[in-house]
Amino acid sequence: MIVRFDLNPEELRHLQVGPLGPHVESFAALLSRQGYCRNNGWQKIRLAADLGRWLQQKDIGLRQLDEQRVSVFFQARYKRVSRHSGDQATMTLLIQHLRQSHVIPVPPPPAARNDIEVIERDYGNFLLQERSFVPASVGQYVPAARRFLFHRFPSGRVRLKKLRAKDITDFVLHDSANRGRRSLQLTAAVLRSFLNFLFQHGRIESNLAAAVPAVAGWRLSELPRYLEATQVEKILRCCDRRRKIGKRDYAILLLLARLGLRAGEVAYLTLDDINWQAGELLIRGKGARVDRLPLLEDVGQALVDYLQKARPVCSSRRVFIQKHAPHEGLAGPSSIDNVVRVGLARAQIFSRHQGAHVLRHSLATRMLGNGASLGQIGQVLRHKLPQTTEIYAKVNLNALRGLVLPWPGGVQ
């Protein structure tokens, strides 16, 4: 049995030393709230106390504490004690706690080291503030723009006025050698956006966005990736709901399989988004879109089971919490994708498509097979454009068979 880390003033007293002494108790309270077990909690407190003694010995004021001072402390510490895998994470948490408590100053943002960093910082701010991009989308766009700048200006010294249409096509041809079609389509979209940004802000004299070559899309050329209905049910049945982690994963998989939510929509779902009286879920989707979906009976029961019996006690308002301390919300969409991968492996279903989106496609395919129209599917999946739903027409094999012409000489 894991004993939760609880505060004991008598045990804390001899660890409250140096300039960090007055803040050890609040740090211990934070560790307790985040669900650390007793052994790990006290280990982290002792490390903080060692840092306090070191600051006192070196006559370093608490306001001078930052990541660089912590690095020097570790260099001195590891000459006499062995390194522990969680030491760096403990110091990161301590520094964050002290800054949030206004005990030590928040450092200014690092200065850009070269012209490329200045431009990518400005472009990222443009996407966030003027285009209303979410941070996840900015995280996809900025690296592609950076690749283009480094390809054209490898020294890091940028001369935007020298950009020509040939530079654009040369980069696309170079970049296409190591990328798939979808990745290359994203790169082309980023280039158009980036060149529009440079032109709008007067950094280039003519808009070169038109010079970005089109990447063949062949819309609807692929079948949607999906699982059979029996496979989806097998994944759900294989969750061990006697365990806390099984209750959590079952609720996550039901949201994906029954409501067709995206991974990020599940990861960032909060307790405030559940309206139990109205039986609704508030879903914050792509492009800052907000929708209300019905809370289906089995989904609601799974959420209640998790929230009442398995969710760790913590201050986070996120619905789904990490299994191990610190008890915070799941990191993001990748955590939901991992729940699906584990579920597929547990059910011994071998699929090329392992992410959460495969369950969204599976729901649409099952609805189509049960007679739902493409318009109805688009409403459930909250597609902005009807064309997005058209791909599911390709998996309605019974309807397509009626369009097939008989082979000459074959059986009618």
HUUR-V135886 format. One record per helix or strand of 2 or more residues. SS is the DSSP state (H for helix, E for strand). FROM is the first residue (numbers start at 1). LEN is the number of residues. If there is no record, write none. Layout:
ss->SS from->FROM len->LEN
ss->SS from->FROM len->LEN
//
This chain:
ss->H from->9 len->5
ss->H from->18 len->16
ss->H from->38 len->20
ss->H from->62 len->3
ss->H from->67 len->11
ss->H from->87 len->14
ss->H from->115 len->15
ss->H from->135 len->18
ss->H from->160 len->3
ss->H from->165 len->12
ss->H from->181 len->20
ss->H from->209 len->3
ss->H from->229 len->9
ss->H from->244 len->16
ss->H from->263 len->5
ss->H from->271 len->3
ss->E from->274 len->2
ss->E from->280 len->5
ss->H from->286 len->3
ss->E from->290 len->5
ss->H from->297 len->13
ss->H from->333 len->14
ss->H from->357 len->13
ss->H from->374 len->8
ss->H from->386 len->10
ss->H from->397 len->5
//
